[in-house]
């Protein structure tokens, strides 16, 4: 009987581990995409600002 409980707890622990790894990977991907989007937006803003200043100088 105790061996059956061991296997049940082992599978629960394994399932929790897999779910945790999956959630960690999903959070990392989401954070990467979000930071890339923010960096692209900021880069575009700086480029537009430089173009505006360049046009005013000429």
PDB file of N, CA, C, O and CB in Angstrom:
ATOM      1  N   UNK A   1       0.823  -1.201   0.000  1.00  0.00           N
ATOM      2  CA  UNK A   1       0.000   0.000   0.000  1.00  0.00           C
ATOM      3  C   UNK A   1       0.864   1.261   0.000  1.00  0.00           C
ATOM      4  O   UNK A   1       0.569   2.210  -0.727  1.00  0.00           O
ATOM      5  CB  UNK A   1      -0.935   0.000   1.210  1.00  0.00           C
ATOM      6  N   UNK A   2       1.922   1.284   0.801  1.00  0.00           N
ATOM      7  CA  UNK A   2       2.762   2.480   0.853  1.00  0.00           C
ATOM      8  C   UNK A   2       3.491   2.694  -0.469  1.00  0.00           C
ATOM      9  O   UNK A   2       3.806   3.827  -0.832  1.00  0.00           O
ATOM     10  CB  UNK A   2       3.772   2.375   1.999  1.00  0.00           C
ATOM     11  N   UNK A   3       3.762   1.592  -1.194  1.00  0.00           N
ATOM     12  CA  UNK A   3       4.417   1.729  -2.498  1.00  0.00           C
ATOM     13  C   UNK A   3       3.468   2.398  -3.488  1.00  0.00           C
ATOM     14  O   UNK A   3       3.919   3.185  -4.320  1.00  0.00           O
ATOM     15  CB  UNK A   3       4.874   0.346  -3.035  1.00  0.00           C
ATOM     16  N   UNK A   4       2.186   2.114  -3.426  1.00  0.00           N
ATOM     17  CA  UNK A   4       1.194   2.733  -4.290  1.00  0.00           C
ATOM     18  C   UNK A   4       1.104   4.234  -4.010  1.00  0.00           C
ATOM     19  O   UNK A   4       0.988   5.029  -4.942  1.00  0.00           O
ATOM     20  CB  UNK A   4      -0.179   2.067  -4.097  1.00  0.00           C
ATOM     21  N   UNK A   5       1.156   4.623  -2.750  1.00  0.00           N
ATOM     22  CA  UNK A   5       1.136   6.044  -2.392  1.00  0.00           C
ATOM     23  C   UNK A   5       2.386   6.732  -2.926  1.00  0.00           C
ATOM     24  O   UNK A   5       2.319   7.874  -3.381  1.00  0.00           O
ATOM     25  CB  UNK A   5       1.035   6.224  -0.857  1.00  0.00           C
ATOM     26  N   UNK A   6       3.523   6.047  -2.874  1.00  0.00           N
ATOM     27  CA  UNK A   6       4.776   6.608  -3.381  1.00  0.00           C
ATOM     28  C   UNK A   6       4.658   6.933  -4.862  1.00  0.00           C
ATOM     29  O   UNK A   6       5.062   8.014  -5.290  1.00  0.00           O
ATOM     30  CB  UNK A   6       5.941   5.635  -3.144  1.00  0.00           C
ATOM     31  N   UNK A   7       4.113   6.015  -5.648  1.00  0.00           N
ATOM     32  CA  UNK A   7       3.980   6.259  -7.091  1.00  0.00           C
ATOM     33  C   UNK A   7       2.969   7.364  -7.370  1.00  0.00           C
ATOM     34  O   UNK A   7       3.166   8.151  -8.296  1.00  0.00           O
ATOM     35  CB  UNK A   7       3.561   4.973  -7.818  1.00  0.00           C
ATOM     36  N   UNK A   8       1.900   7.440  -6.596  1.00  0.00           N
ATOM     37  CA  UNK A   8       0.911   8.503  -6.773  1.00  0.00           C
ATOM     38  C   UNK A   8       1.543   9.861  -6.486  1.00  0.00           C
ATOM     39  O   UNK A   8       1.363  10.809  -7.251  1.00  0.00           O
ATOM     40  CB  UNK A   8      -0.309   8.271  -5.855  1.00  0.00           C
ATOM     41  N   UNK A   9       2.277   9.951  -5.389  1.00  0.00           N
ATOM     42  CA  UNK A   9       2.936  11.219  -5.054  1.00  0.00           C
ATOM     43  C   UNK A   9       4.028  11.559  -6.056  1.00  0.00           C
ATOM     44  O   UNK A   9       4.263  12.730  -6.354  1.00  0.00           O
ATOM     45  CB  UNK A   9       3.526  11.157  -3.647  1.00  0.00           C
ATOM     46  N   UNK A  10       4.695  10.529  -6.574  1.00  0.00           N
ATOM     47  CA  UNK A  10       5.745  10.751  -7.561  1.00  0.00           C
ATOM     48  C   UNK A  10       5.157  11.362  -8.829  1.00  0.00           C
ATOM     49  O   UNK A  10       5.738  12.298  -9.379  1.00  0.00           O
ATOM     50  CB  UNK A  10       6.472   9.431  -7.886  1.00  0.00           C
ATOM     51  N   UNK A  11       4.039  10.868  -9.298  1.00  0.00           N
ATOM     52  CA  UNK A  11       3.414  11.404 -10.502  1.00  0.00           C
ATOM     53  C   UNK A  11       2.881  12.810 -10.277  1.00  0.00           C
ATOM     54  O   UNK A  11       2.961  13.654 -11.170  1.00  0.00           O
ATOM     55  CB  UNK A  11       2.291  10.492 -10.962  1.00  0.00           C
ATOM     56  N   UNK A  12       2.339  13.068  -9.098  1.00  0.00           N
ATOM     57  CA  UNK A  12       1.868  14.421  -8.802  1.00  0.00           C
ATOM     58  C   UNK A  12       3.035  15.398  -8.804  1.00  0.00           C
ATOM     59  O   UNK A  12       2.936  16.497  -9.350  1.00  0.00           O
ATOM     60  CB  UNK A  12       1.139  14.461  -7.445  1.00  0.00           C
ATOM     61  N   UNK A  13       4.132  14.992  -8.192  1.00  0.00           N
ATOM     62  CA  UNK A  13       5.324  15.853  -8.155  1.00  0.00           C
ATOM     63  C   UNK A  13       5.851  16.098  -9.560  1.00  0.00           C
ATOM     64  O   UNK A  13       6.223  17.223  -9.894  1.00  0.00           O
ATOM     65  CB  UNK A  13       6.426  15.222  -7.281  1.00  0.00           C
ATOM     66  N   UNK A  14       5.889  15.067 -10.379  1.00  0.00           N
ATOM     67  CA  UNK A  14       6.366  15.190 -11.754  1.00  0.00           C
ATOM     68  C   UNK A  14       5.451  16.115 -12.558  1.00  0.00           C
ATOM     69  O   UNK A  14       5.930  16.943 -13.332  1.00  0.00           O
ATOM     70  CB  UNK A  14       6.448  13.805 -12.423  1.00  0.00           C
ATOM     71  N   UNK A  15       4.139  15.974 -12.376  1.00  0.00           N
ATOM     72  CA  UNK A  15       3.185  16.826 -13.087  1.00  0.00           C
ATOM     73  C   UNK A  15       3.363  18.292 -12.687  1.00  0.00           C
ATOM     74  O   UNK A  15       3.333  19.179 -13.540  1.00  0.00           O
ATOM     75  CB  UNK A  15       1.740  16.368 -12.804  1.00  0.00           C
ATOM     76  N   UNK A  16       3.547  18.542 -11.397  1.00  0.00           N
ATOM     77  CA  UNK A  16       3.753  19.909 -10.924  1.00  0.00           C
ATOM     78  C   UNK A  16       5.052  20.480 -11.495  1.00  0.00           C
ATOM     79  O   UNK A  16       5.107  21.652 -11.867  1.00  0.00           O
ATOM     80  CB  UNK A  16       3.780  19.951  -9.381  1.00  0.00           C
ATOM     81  N   UNK A  17       6.083  19.662 -11.562  1.00  0.00           N
ATOM     82  CA  UNK A  17       7.364  20.096 -12.133  1.00  0.00           C
ATOM     83  C   UNK A  17       7.199  20.483 -13.600  1.00  0.00           C
ATOM     84  O   UNK A  17       7.675  21.539 -14.018  1.00  0.00           O
ATOM     85  CB  UNK A  17       8.422  18.982 -11.994  1.00  0.00           C
ATOM     86  N   UNK A  18       6.536  19.647 -14.376  1.00  0.00           N
ATOM     87  CA  UNK A  18       6.335  19.916 -15.806  1.00  0.00           C
ATOM     88  C   UNK A  18       5.511  21.187 -15.999  1.00  0.00           C
ATOM     89  O   UNK A  18       5.832  22.010 -16.856  1.00  0.00           O
ATOM     90  CB  UNK A  18       5.637  18.719 -16.494  1.00  0.00           C
ATOM     91  N   UNK A  19       4.457  21.349 -15.211  1.00  0.00           N
ATOM     92  CA  UNK A  19       3.628  22.557 -15.307  1.00  0.00           C
ATOM     93  C   UNK A  19       4.451  23.791 -14.956  1.00  0.00           C
ATOM     94  O   UNK A  19       4.334  24.820 -15.621  1.00  0.00           O
ATOM     95  CB  UNK A  19       2.396  22.453 -14.375  1.00  0.00           C
ATOM     96  N   UNK A  20       5.277  23.700 -13.928  1.00  0.00           N
ATOM     97  CA  UNK A  20       6.128  24.822 -13.542  1.00  0.00           C
ATOM     98  C   UNK A  20       7.121  25.193 -14.625  1.00  0.00           C
ATOM     99  O   UNK A  20       7.338  26.374 -14.894  1.00  0.00           O
ATOM    100  CB  UNK A  20       6.865  24.499 -12.273  1.00  0.00           C
ATOM    101  N   UNK A  21       7.725  24.193 -15.245  1.00  0.00           N
ATOM    102  CA  UNK A  21       8.668  24.453 -16.341  1.00  0.00           C
ATOM    103  C   UNK A  21       7.955  25.102 -17.518  1.00  0.00           C
ATOM    104  O   UNK A  21       8.466  26.051 -18.112  1.00  0.00           O
ATOM    105  CB  UNK A  21       9.353  23.147 -16.791  1.00  0.00           C
ATOM    106  N   UNK A  22       6.773  24.590 -17.856  1.00  0.00           N
ATOM    107  CA  UNK A  22       5.993  25.157 -18.956  1.00  0.00           C
ATOM    108  C   UNK A  22       5.637  26.616 -18.678  1.00  0.00           C
ATOM    109  O   UNK A  22       5.778  27.463 -19.560  1.00  0.00           O
ATOM    110  CB  UNK A  22       4.715  24.337 -19.184  1.00  0.00           C
ATOM    111  N   UNK A  23       5.179  26.918 -17.465  1.00  0.00           N
ATOM    112  CA  UNK A  23       4.809  28.293 -17.122  1.00  0.00           C
ATOM    113  C   UNK A  23       6.025  29.218 -17.130  1.00  0.00           C
ATOM    114  O   UNK A  23       5.920  30.382 -17.520  1.00  0.00           O
ATOM    115  CB  UNK A  23       4.132  28.332 -15.747  1.00  0.00           C
ATOM    116  N   UNK A  24       7.166  28.708 -16.706  1.00  0.00           N
ATOM    117  CA  UNK A  24       8.393  29.503 -16.723  1.00  0.00           C
ATOM    118  C   UNK A  24       8.806  29.843 -18.153  1.00  0.00           C
ATOM    119  O   UNK A  24       9.179  30.980 -18.442  1.00  0.00           O
ATOM    120  CB  UNK A  24       9.525  28.752 -16.011  1.00  0.00           C
ATOM    121  N   UNK A  25       8.738  28.867 -19.035  1.00  0.00           N
ATOM    122  CA  UNK A  25       9.085  29.103 -20.443  1.00  0.00           C
ATOM    123  C   UNK A  25       8.104  30.088 -21.079  1.00  0.00           C
ATOM    124  O   UNK A  25       8.509  30.980 -21.825  1.00  0.00           O
ATOM    125  CB  UNK A  25       9.092  27.770 -21.232  1.00  0.00           C
ATOM    126  N   UNK A  26       6.823  29.925 -20.785  1.00  0.00           N
ATOM    127  CA  UNK A  26       5.812  30.835 -21.330  1.00  0.00           C
ATOM    128  C   UNK A  26       6.046  32.263 -20.836  1.00  0.00           C
ATOM    129  O   UNK A  26       5.933  33.209 -21.615  1.00  0.00           O
ATOM    130  CB  UNK A  26       4.396  30.364 -20.942  1.00  0.00           C
ATOM    131  N   UNK A  27       6.367  32.426 -19.573  1.00  0.00           N
ATOM    132  CA  UNK A  27       6.629  33.762 -19.028  1.00  0.00           C
ATOM    133  C   UNK A  27       7.876  34.372 -19.653  1.00  0.00           C
ATOM    134  O   UNK A  27       7.904  35.572 -19.928  1.00  0.00           O
ATOM    135  CB  UNK A  27       6.785  33.700 -17.502  1.00  0.00           C
ATOM    136  N   UNK A  28       8.905  33.565 -19.881  1.00  0.00           N
ATOM    137  CA  UNK A  28      10.140  34.064 -20.494  1.00  0.00           C
ATOM    138  C   UNK A  28       9.883  34.524 -21.927  1.00  0.00           C
ATOM    139  O   UNK A  28      10.374  35.575 -22.339  1.00  0.00           O
ATOM    140  CB  UNK A  28      11.233  32.976 -20.473  1.00  0.00           C
ATOM    141  N   UNK A  29       9.127  33.754 -22.675  1.00  0.00           N
ATOM    142  CA  UNK A  29       8.810  34.127 -24.059  1.00  0.00           C
ATOM    143  C   UNK A  29       7.985  35.407 -24.092  1.00  0.00           C
ATOM    144  O   UNK A  29       8.247  36.295 -24.904  1.00  0.00           O
ATOM    145  CB  UNK A  29       8.050  32.987 -24.770  1.00  0.00           C
ATOM    146  N   UNK A  30       6.989  35.506 -23.213  1.00  0.00           N
ATOM    147  CA  UNK A  30       6.152  36.706 -23.156  1.00  0.00           C
ATOM    148  C   UNK A  30       6.993  37.931 -22.808  1.00  0.00           C
ATOM    149  O   UNK A  30       6.845  38.983 -23.431  1.00  0.00           O
ATOM    150  CB  UNK A  30       5.018  36.527 -22.126  1.00  0.00           C
ATOM    151  N   UNK A  31       7.862  37.803 -21.832  1.00  0.00           N
ATOM    152  CA  UNK A  31       8.711  38.920 -21.410  1.00  0.00           C
ATOM    153  C   UNK A  31       9.654  39.334 -22.529  1.00  0.00           C
ATOM    154  O   UNK A  31       9.875  40.525 -22.749  1.00  0.00           O
ATOM    155  CB  UNK A  31       9.513  38.544 -20.157  1.00  0.00           C
ATOM    156  N   UNK A  32      10.214  38.349 -23.240  1.00  0.00           N
ATOM    157  CA  UNK A  32      11.120  38.654 -24.357  1.00  0.00           C
ATOM    158  C   UNK A  32      10.391  39.430 -25.448  1.00  0.00           C
ATOM    159  O   UNK A  32      10.898  40.438 -25.939  1.00  0.00           O
ATOM    160  CB  UNK A  32      11.718  37.358 -24.941  1.00  0.00           C
ATOM    161  N   UNK A  33       9.210  38.965 -25.827  1.00  0.00           N
ATOM    162  CA  UNK A  33       8.453  39.659 -26.871  1.00  0.00           C
ATOM    163  C   UNK A  33       8.063  41.057 -26.433  1.00  0.00           C
ATOM    164  O   UNK A  33       8.129  42.000 -27.222  1.00  0.00           O
ATOM    165  CB  UNK A  33       7.205  38.867 -27.241  1.00  0.00           C
ATOM    166  N   UNK A  34       7.659  41.196 -25.182  1.00  0.00           N
ATOM    167  CA  UNK A  34       7.254  42.496 -24.668  1.00  0.00           C
ATOM    168  C   UNK A  34       8.428  43.472 -24.656  1.00  0.00           C
ATOM    169  O   UNK A  34       8.273  44.633 -25.033  1.00  0.00           O
ATOM    170  CB  UNK A  34       6.673  42.353 -23.264  1.00  0.00           C
ATOM    171  N   UNK A  35       9.589  43.012 -24.231  1.00  0.00           N
ATOM    172  CA  UNK A  35      10.753  43.902 -24.184  1.00  0.00           C
ATOM    173  C   UNK A  35      11.234  44.242 -25.592  1.00  0.00           C
ATOM    174  O   UNK A  35      11.684  45.363 -25.830  1.00  0.00           O
ATOM    175  CB  UNK A  35      11.894  43.256 -23.378  1.00  0.00           C
ATOM    176  N   UNK A  36      11.149  43.302 -26.525  1.00  0.00           N
ATOM    177  CA  UNK A  36      11.532  43.598 -27.904  1.00  0.00           C
ATOM    178  C   UNK A  36      10.593  44.628 -28.521  1.00  0.00           C
ATOM    179  O   UNK A  36      11.034  45.526 -29.238  1.00  0.00           O
ATOM    180  CB  UNK A  36      11.536  42.315 -28.746  1.00  0.00           C
ATOM    181  N   UNK A  37       9.315  44.498 -28.247  1.00  0.00           N
ATOM    182  CA  UNK A  37       8.339  45.458 -28.763  1.00  0.00           C
ATOM    183  C   UNK A  37       8.606  46.843 -28.206  1.00  0.00           C
ATOM    184  O   UNK A  37       8.555  47.833 -28.936  1.00  0.00           O
ATOM    185  CB  UNK A  37       6.913  45.018 -28.420  1.00  0.00           C
ATOM    186  N   UNK A  38       8.886  46.913 -26.931  1.00  0.00           N
ATOM    187  CA  UNK A  38       9.194  48.192 -26.304  1.00  0.00           C
ATOM    188  C   UNK A  38      10.469  48.795 -26.879  1.00  0.00           C
ATOM    189  O   UNK A  38      10.524  50.001 -27.123  1.00  0.00           O
ATOM    190  CB  UNK A  38       9.328  48.024 -24.794  1.00  0.00           C
ATOM    191  N   UNK A  39      11.493  47.976 -27.098  1.00  0.00           N
ATOM    192  CA  UNK A  39      12.759  48.469 -27.654  1.00  0.00           C
ATOM    193  C   UNK A  39      12.554  48.973 -29.092  1.00  0.00           C
ATOM    194  O   UNK A  39      13.110  50.004 -29.469  1.00  0.00           O
ATOM    195  CB  UNK A  39      13.837  47.349 -27.624  1.00  0.00           C
ATOM    196  N   UNK A  40      11.770  48.260 -29.884  1.00  0.00           N
ATOM    197  CA  UNK A  40      11.513  48.702 -31.259  1.00  0.00           C
ATOM    198  C   UNK A  40      10.759  50.024 -31.274  1.00  0.00           C
ATOM    199  O   UNK A  40      11.051  50.908 -32.079  1.00  0.00           O
ATOM    200  CB  UNK A  40      10.720  47.637 -32.027  1.00  0.00           C
ATOM    201  N   UNK A  41       9.789  50.149 -30.379  1.00  0.00           N
ATOM    202  CA  UNK A  41       9.006  51.382 -30.302  1.00  0.00           C
ATOM    203  C   UNK A  41       9.905  52.565 -29.913  1.00  0.00           C
ATOM    204  O   UNK A  41       9.800  53.647 -30.490  1.00  0.00           O
ATOM    205  CB  UNK A  41       7.850  51.225 -29.282  1.00  0.00           C
ATOM    206  N   UNK A  42      10.770  52.349 -28.949  1.00  0.00           N
ATOM    207  CA  UNK A  42      11.682  53.405 -28.513  1.00  0.00           C
ATOM    208  C   UNK A  42      12.686  53.755 -29.612  1.00  0.00           C
ATOM    209  O   UNK A  42      13.008  54.926 -29.812  1.00  0.00           O
ATOM    210  CB  UNK A  42      12.422  52.977 -27.240  1.00  0.00           C
ATOM    211  N   UNK A  43      13.176  52.743 -30.320  1.00  0.00           N
ATOM    212  CA  UNK A  43      14.112  52.982 -31.424  1.00  0.00           C
ATOM    213  C   UNK A  43      13.450  53.811 -32.523  1.00  0.00           C
ATOM    214  O   UNK A  43      14.058  54.742 -33.053  1.00  0.00           O
ATOM    215  CB  UNK A  43      14.622  51.644 -32.002  1.00  0.00           C
ATOM    216  N   UNK A  44      12.213  53.476 -32.863  1.00  0.00           N
ATOM    217  CA  UNK A  44      11.481  54.224 -33.884  1.00  0.00           C
ATOM    218  C   UNK A  44      11.272  55.666 -33.444  1.00  0.00           C
ATOM    219  O   UNK A  44      11.403  56.587 -34.250  1.00  0.00           O
ATOM    220  CB  UNK A  44      10.129  53.558 -34.178  1.00  0.00           C
ATOM    221  N   UNK A  45      10.955  55.864 -32.190  1.00  0.00           N
ATOM    222  CA  UNK A  45      10.764  57.212 -31.669  1.00  0.00           C
ATOM    223  C   UNK A  45      12.048  58.026 -31.771  1.00  0.00           C
ATOM    224  O   UNK A  45      12.014  59.186 -32.180  1.00  0.00           O
ATOM    225  CB  UNK A  45      10.289  57.160 -30.219  1.00  0.00           C
ATOM    226  N   UNK A  46      13.165  57.438 -31.409  1.00  0.00           N
ATOM    227  CA  UNK A  46      14.450  58.143 -31.481  1.00  0.00           C
ATOM    228  C   UNK A  46      14.801  58.446 -32.937  1.00  0.00           C
ATOM    229  O   UNK A  46      15.274  59.540 -33.244  1.00  0.00           O
ATOM    230  CB  UNK A  46      15.575  57.304 -30.819  1.00  0.00           C
ATOM    231  N   UNK A  47      14.576  57.490 -33.830  1.00  0.00           N
ATOM    232  CA  UNK A  47      14.867  57.723 -35.257  1.00  0.00           C
ATOM    233  C   UNK A  47      14.020  58.866 -35.812  1.00  0.00           C
ATOM    234  O   UNK A  47      14.520  59.708 -36.559  1.00  0.00           O
ATOM    235  CB  UNK A  47      14.616  56.438 -36.077  1.00  0.00           C
ATOM    236  N   UNK A  48      12.755  58.895 -35.452  1.00  0.00           N
ATOM    237  CA  UNK A  48      11.880  59.979 -35.914  1.00  0.00           C
ATOM    238  C   UNK A  48      12.329  61.322 -35.341  1.00  0.00           C
ATOM    239  O   UNK A  48      12.270  62.344 -36.025  1.00  0.00           O
ATOM    240  CB  UNK A  48      10.418  59.698 -35.517  1.00  0.00           C
ATOM    241  N   UNK A  49      12.770  61.317 -34.106  1.00  0.00           N
ATOM    242  CA  UNK A  49      13.251  62.552 -33.489  1.00  0.00           C
ATOM    243  C   UNK A  49      14.514  63.049 -34.181  1.00  0.00           C
ATOM    244  O   UNK A  49      14.673  64.249 -34.404  1.00  0.00           O
ATOM    245  CB  UNK A  49      13.518  62.336 -31.995  1.00  0.00           C
ATOM    246  N   UNK A  50      15.407  62.129 -34.520  1.00  0.00           N
ATOM    247  CA  UNK A  50      16.637  62.501 -35.228  1.00  0.00           C
ATOM    248  C   UNK A  50      16.300  63.053 -36.611  1.00  0.00           C
ATOM    249  O   UNK A  50      16.885  64.041 -37.054  1.00  0.00           O
ATOM    250  CB  UNK A  50      17.589  61.284 -35.351  1.00  0.00           C
ATOM    251  N   UNK A  51      15.359  62.410 -37.284  1.00  0.00           N
ATOM    252  CA  UNK A  51      14.952  62.908 -38.617  1.00  0.00           C
ATOM    253  C   UNK A  51      14.351  64.299 -38.522  1.00  0.00           C
ATOM    254  O   UNK A  51      14.605  65.141 -39.383  1.00  0.00           O
ATOM    255  CB  UNK A  51      13.938  61.949 -39.271  1.00  0.00           C
ATOM    256  N   UNK A  52      13.566  64.551 -37.500  1.00  0.00           N
ATOM    257  CA  UNK A  52      12.953  65.868 -37.319  1.00  0.00           C
ATOM    258  C   UNK A  52      14.023  66.923 -37.069  1.00  0.00           C
ATOM    259  O   UNK A  52      13.972  68.009 -37.646  1.00  0.00           O
ATOM    260  CB  UNK A  52      11.945  65.844 -36.155  1.00  0.00           C
ATOM    261  N   UNK A  53      14.981  66.613 -36.220  1.00  0.00           N
ATOM    262  CA  UNK A  53      16.066  67.569 -35.924  1.00  0.00           C
ATOM    263  C   UNK A  53      16.905  67.810 -37.181  1.00  0.00           C
ATOM    264  O   UNK A  53      17.293  68.944 -37.463  1.00  0.00           O
ATOM    265  CB  UNK A  53      16.971  67.042 -34.761  1.00  0.00           C
ATOM    266  N   UNK A  54      17.182  66.743 -37.932  1.00  0.00           N
ATOM    267  CA  UNK A  54      17.967  66.867 -39.163  1.00  0.00           C
ATOM    268  C   UNK A  54      17.262  67.752 -40.170  1.00  0.00           C
ATOM    269  O   UNK A  54      17.895  68.568 -40.840  1.00  0.00           O
ATOM    270  CB  UNK A  54      18.232  65.491 -39.773  1.00  0.00           C
ATOM    271  N   UNK A  55      15.919  67.588 -40.281  1.00  0.00           N
ATOM    272  CA  UNK A  55      15.145  68.396 -41.227  1.00  0.00           C
ATOM    273  C   UNK A  55      15.135  69.866 -40.804  1.00  0.00           C
ATOM    274  O   UNK A  55      15.150  70.753 -41.657  1.00  0.00           O
ATOM    275  CB  UNK A  55      13.701  67.863 -41.334  1.00  0.00           C
ATOM    276  N   UNK A  56      15.111  70.128 -39.510  1.00  0.00           N
ATOM    277  CA  UNK A  56      15.112  71.518 -39.041  1.00  0.00           C
ATOM    278  C   UNK A  56      16.457  72.179 -39.288  1.00  0.00           C
ATOM    279  O   UNK A  56      16.515  73.380 -39.553  1.00  0.00           O
ATOM    280  CB  UNK A  56      14.768  71.583 -37.552  1.00  0.00           C
ATOM    281  N   UNK A  57      17.522  71.424 -39.208  1.00  0.00           N
ATOM    282  CA  UNK A  57      18.863  71.986 -39.423  1.00  0.00           C
ATOM    283  C   UNK A  57      19.070  72.351 -40.885  1.00  0.00           C
ATOM    284  O   UNK A  57      19.692  73.367 -41.195  1.00  0.00           O
ATOM    285  CB  UNK A  57      19.946  70.991 -38.972  1.00  0.00           C
ATOM    286  N   UNK A  58      18.550  71.524 -41.782  1.00  0.00           N
ATOM    287  CA  UNK A  58      18.756  71.775 -43.213  1.00  0.00           C
ATOM    288  C   UNK A  58      17.820  72.825 -43.635  1.00  0.00           C
ATOM    289  O   UNK A  58      17.808  73.207 -44.805  1.00  0.00           O
ATOM    290  CB  UNK A  58      18.564  70.518 -44.062  1.00  0.00           C
TER     291      UNK A  58
END
